[in-house]
Every structure is written in structure tokens, then in C-alpha cells.
Amino acid sequence: MSTCIFPRVANERLPQLLQAIPEGYDITNKTILDYGGNRGNLLEDGDEADMIDPSNYTSMDVDPDGLEFLKKLYPTTNTIHYDRYNPAYRHQGIPMLPFPQADDTYDIVYSYSVNTHSSWQDYVFDISEMTRVCKPGGLVFTSKFELTCIQHMLDKRVKDWDIFEGDPGGTDRTVSDFQDVTDVIYLVDNNTLLNIDDQIPQQSKYLITYYNEGWLLNQIHGMGYKTELTRSDKPRIQTLIRLIG
């Protein structure tokens, strides 16, 4: 997939994050790693609300264009080009590349819409790295798709796919293809559905990862973490999962 600067969607990331944090926890002056932060939608929300100082915020992303865009908006913020392989977003990257930060670096580690576009093996690795770079007593968040999000993504898939040259676009898949998933299902490119044991093609153009919620939470609990979920009433917004442990 070509580089992609995320669109600006105001007042979505921060309100959900504030809903998800424990009562009494003040994010002001906290150091934040936005893993997969791209052009910094969370920072823009936080700056407008006078709650996130750009110098306390770090966006770490595989897309250098998004990071360059962010740096022009906020010269004092921190950006890290993370050259990690992803079958759809970074074909030439390094598989399972450790985060470059030292242990216990950030107060908050936030990852939105990253592991909804990666393999389960990558998700397990990311949980290990996100919790490693978070300070003791800090907060770690990841996200997952609801079925309402899947419908939004399928609609978006049909609408936006013509940005990829030479691709016929469209998909015949519907939400019903995801309803009876018992663990993990991957939608690759137009119509290919793969299960957890299948190999995702190395140079895909599009990847959606959907988890059965009960299965996913059981796996995370088996890693030694408790979880708290924060859902949204907006169909397009993914559910935040706070990892506690």
C-alpha cells in the first residue's frame, strides 16, 4: 500500500480516551506514545482542549508522510518512523521490530486502529512491547472492531478503493461473513477471507482483522492482563481495550 496521511476527524480520539481512563487520572502533562499515530489526530484533539502538550506526545508510525505532516503542524512534538513490516502498510519493513524506546518510558501508551490491520502474531508482540515501554502505574490502550465498524470499513472499502491504481475495487463480503467467527478472521484485498492459521500474503493492499471478543479477551487474560472495554455509540469508532496488569 502507498503512504497515507490519515484524514482529520475532530473530537473522536480524545473524548473516547477520557472516557476510558480511570476516574481521577489527569492526562495533563503526561507523556503519551501514540503507536500508529500517523498525523496526530489524538494530539490535535488534545491540543485544542489544552490537555496534551505537543512536547509530551510521540507519534510512532510506519508512514513517514504522516509523521512529516504532523511535524509541520507541531514542530515541538516527537515523531518516530517505525520501520516495521505490515502486509498491507509496510511491505519492506522489518518483521517483529522491537520498539526503539527503553523500558518504562511513557505514562500512556495508546494504539488505535493498528491491530485491526495486522496478524494475531503481531498483536501478541505489540502487547508485549506496549506494556514494556509503559511506566509502572501507567495506562495501555489498544482497540478492536465491532461489527458496526466492519460495516463501515466495507462501505469505505468500496468507496475509496479506486485510489489504488489497477485494482478493480469493491468487495462482495458482508457483515454476515464475520458474525460467526470463533477466533480471528482476516479480510485481505477484495474478497479473500483467511483464518488464524493461514498466511497473510506478504504484499497485500488491504487488510481487516476481526476478533471474536470473548476469544480475544481470554487470550489477553491468559497473558496476565485484566481488561476494561470502552465502546462508542458511533458505528465507525473502534472499541478501546485497556490492558491492566
C-alpha positions, 0 to 999 in steps of 0.5 A, spaced: 500 500 500 502 507 498 503 512 504 497 515 507 496 521 511 490 519 515 484 524 514 482 529 520 476 527 524 475 532 530 473 530 537 473 522 536 480 520 539 480 524 545 473 524 548 473 516 547 480 516 551 477 520 557 472 516 557 476 510 558 481 512 563 480 511 570 476 516 574 481 521 577 487 520 572 489 527 569 492 526 562 495 533 563 502 533 562 503 526 561 507 523 556 503 519 551 506 514 545 501 514 540 503 507 536 500 508 529 499 515 530 500 517 523 498 525 523 496 526 530 489 526 530 489 524 538 494 530 539 490 535 535 484 533 539 488 534 545 491 540 543 485 544 542 482 542 549 489 544 552 490 537 555 496 534 551 502 538 550 505 537 543 512 536 547 509 530 551 506 526 545 510 521 540 507 519 534 510 512 532 508 510 525 510 506 519 508 512 514 513 517 514 508 522 510 504 522 516 509 523 521 512 529 516 505 532 516 504 532 523 511 535 524 509 541 520 503 542 524 507 541 531 514 542 530 515 541 538 512 534 538 516 527 537 515 523 531 518 516 530 518 512 523 517 505 525 520 501 520 516 495 521 513 490 516 505 490 515 502 486 509 498 491 507 502 498 510 509 496 510 511 491 505 519 492 506 519 493 513 522 489 518 518 483 521 517 483 529 521 490 530 522 491 537 520 498 539 526 503 539 524 506 546 527 503 553 523 500 558 518 504 562 518 510 558 511 513 557 505 514 562 500 512 556 501 508 551 495 508 546 494 504 539 488 505 535 486 502 529 493 498 528 491 491 530 485 491 526 490 491 520 495 486 522 496 478 524 494 475 531 502 474 531 503 481 531 498 483 536 501 478 541 508 482 540 505 489 540 502 487 547 508 485 549 512 491 547 506 496 549 506 494 556 514 494 556 515 501 554 509 503 559 511 506 566 509 502 572 502 505 574 501 507 567 495 506 562 495 501 555 490 502 550 489 498 544 482 497 540 478 492 536 472 492 531 465 491 532 461 489 527 458 496 526 465 498 524 466 492 519 460 495 516 463 501 515 470 499 513 466 495 507 462 501 505 469 505 505 472 499 502 468 500 496 468 507 496 475 509 496 478 503 493 479 506 486 485 510 489 489 504 488 491 504 481 489 497 477 485 494 482 478 493 480 475 495 487 469 493 491 468 487 495 462 482 495 463 480 503 458 482 508 457 483 515 454 476 515 461 473 513 464 475 520 458 474 525 460 467 526 467 467 527 470 463 533 477 466 533 480 471 528 478 472 521 482 476 516 479 480 510 485 481 505 484 485 498 477 484 495 474 478 497 479 473 500 477 471 507 483 467 511 483 464 518 488 464 524 492 459 521 493 461 514 498 466 511 497 473 510 500 474 503 506 478 504 504 484 499 497 485 500 493 492 499 488 491 504 487 488 510 481 487 516 482 483 522 476 481 526 476 478 533 471 474 536 471 478 543 470 473 548 476 469 544 480 475 544 479 477 551 481 470 554 487 470 550 489 477 553 487 474 560 491 468 559 497 473 558 496 476 565 492 482 563 485 484 566 481 488 561 476 494 561 472 495 554 470 502 552 465 502 546 462 508 542 455 509 540 458 511 533 458 505 528 465 507 525 469 508 532 473 502 534 472 499 541 478 501 546 481 495 550 485 497 556 490 492 558 491 492 566 496 488 569 
